Amino acid sequence: MWWYGEGSPSGWTYALMTLSMILFWGLIIYGVVWLLRYSGRDDAPEARKPTPEDLLAERFARGEIDEPEYRQRLETLRHHRLPTAPL
């Protein structure tokens, strides 16, 4: 390798080149991981939190509660529902 100026590169030059290369590849890897993790986050069905009515319907579908109890609890949930704020 031919270097401009006098002398050859010192140990600090090699250390700075090594650190800058590690930093460069670390940022590239971090960016790829971030894109993979957060790119499809809103489309994931697991991201939606089930409502109390959904949980009640699941219990009814599994047979944990019978129809009169399901209807009574559903009516209670709907009667005591908190008003949602307009967007």
C-alpha positions, 0 to 999 in steps of 0.5 A: 500500500502506498501512503501519502505523506511521510511514514506509514500508518501508526497503530492508532490509524489501524485502531480507528479503522477497526472501530469505524468498521465495527460501528458501520456494520453494527449500525447496518445490522441494527437497522435491518433488525429494526426494519424486520421487527417493526415493519409489519407490526400493525398487520399482526393479528396478535397485536390486537388485544381481545375485548371482554366480549371476545373473551366471553365469546371464547368461554361460551364457545369452549363450553365453560359457560352455558347460553343463559349465563353468556347472555346475562354476562354479555348484557352486563358488559354492554350495560356497564361499558365505558364511553369511548373518547371520539378520535 
